[in-house]
Amino acid sequence: MDLFFEQLINGVALGSLYALFGLGFGIVFATLGILNAAQGTYASWAAIVALAAADQYKLPFIPALLTGVVAAGVIALLVDQVAFQPLRRRGKDMLGALITSIACWIILDSLAGTATGHNSLSFPRGTYPSTMYHLGTIPLPVMQIITIAAMVAVTVGLHVLIRHSRFGAAMRAVGWDQTAASLGGVNPRYVVIITAFIAGSTSGLAGVLGGITTHNVSFMLGEGLMLKGFAAVVVGGYDDVRGTALAGVALGVLEVMTSQYLSSGLRDGITYALLLGFLLLRPRGLFGSLTYSRA
Amino acid sequence: MNAMQGILDFWAAYRSTLAFAIVNSFLALSTYAVLSAGILSFATVTYAAFGGFLGARLVLATGFDPMLTLPAAALAGAVLSYLVALIFLRLESHWMALASLALILITRVIVINIPVVTGGVNGMSVPLPVSLELLAVLIALAALVFWRLSVSWYGIAAQSVREDTAVASSLGIAPRKIQTIAFVISGAVGGLGGMLLAGALQFISPDTYFVNIAFTMIAGVVLGGSYHWTGVIIGAAVFTALPVIAQAIIPEFQDVANGIVLLLIMIFLPRGLVDPLSIRLRKNFQIPVARAIEDPSISKPGVVK
């Protein structure tokens, strides 16, 4: 039974990473209408910057973490303004933005490969808290607690921001129709920039925490998060952050339990089967709202 | 004499690039087949994997001539795509794109988990050389088919479905039927392309048919121009040659250079290199201008459409 609870906590912690990443990915899709293939590289870069800050500039844990997160936000902002803004001006075109996001993915991925020397690096001991708590006989690493807490805090924060604030209303309006939003007195450019920054830094947070807990800082980090985060967004419903968070955690638990009790080969299979199942049977996801659009 | 030698050297060095350009053209044409009916689908990768692994296994197991297995790979792709169409066409466009991405992810898991057919994680070597001549003949055939299709009843119907589904159905075109046909064409071309890719690479593994190939493909399509089949072939060729050229000039940052070129093209040439609309616009523009010179009373160019 101890093993079960230990794995449950592992699953929730892993799922929290997927959820955090998925939150960023989902905001871009819901507000900016872009399927952003470059989102994974924000996570990789956040981890790389945070590692450099902690290892080379000897920053303590929290400042290093924040440096990585802000860096990811800035990268996301730059990508948005360079790759998406020119297309946005010409009217909405999901295909075009997908292609430019692929271009940015290629660029940022290969630069990340160069930055890490094509190796998988890891945060050296002592640059992050490594205390081990115990819940009865179950070990509870402090990083897992931080990850889960960060996920809960970000989810609540984003939910309040999007659903209960003026800026959130503006975000939703821009996501629905940019022209209508600007007629309603919203400056879409400003909203888009802030949204891109929030999305980038949220995914970046997942990248830094993931880089620490999985001992893997490389361009592969972002790709792994990207595929699972994408699944979390679809299963949870991309226009509701609570759904994404819940689905991310559920996927993490499901994965850990599958490889513990069934077979590790099925691990990804179950996630993706669930993803496809949801797309076919309930495309709006667990919490997604019904939308109507004119032909 | 020296020049001759130079050409021969060039030919030897870039022969394989040309072969890959043709193979990628098949995959890009497969994506274009559905895109021309208004559907963004990445499922080509799945058809390619199916055709590739099935064809390669067939050759290895039975010792058939590869020429015989090529139609089998195309048929396998077509059947699979028909099944995919039955399920996917119920979805809205955005969801369809996402579902086809999910399909690629699942394809990889399946490929890994049936090592009897696919060799599992280790992949399998494919000892079937595909000659450049054969590839050239096949792409010429494919071009012929796509050309005839584009001017056929089906091609015109597909274009109208792409432009506006509601209008198309009010004109008596069944969008679902047209899109199903588009899927089947895409599947056949994709299955064939997958088999050719296996032959050109001589080795296939689960990673051969994965997300990156889908992205390269769609980039090739959009780069060349997603409104005409010639653009697709040109786009795939450019996107195959680009890394090779970048490798020769700046080996350190070849991927970065690729990405930047792709970005610039999308920003400055959003409709791709080959754009029937702009060609038509230019044509329409020239006639009235010529008439205007003869007859100064006409000063406005004709209605542009």
Interface residues (C-beta under 8 A of the other chain):
Chain A: L35 A37 V82 A83 P86 L87 R90 D93 M94 L95 G96 L98 I99 T100 I102 A103 C104 W105 I106 I107 D109 S110 L111 T114 L227 F230 A231 V234 G265 L266 D268 G269 Y272 A273 L275 L276 L279 L280 P283 A295
Chain B: L40 I87 R90 L91 E92 H94 W95 A97 L98 A99 L101 A102 L103 L105 I106 R108 V109 I110 I112 N113 T165 A166 F215 I218 A219 V222 L223 S226 E252 F253 D255 V256 N258 G259 I260 L262 L263 M266 I267 P270
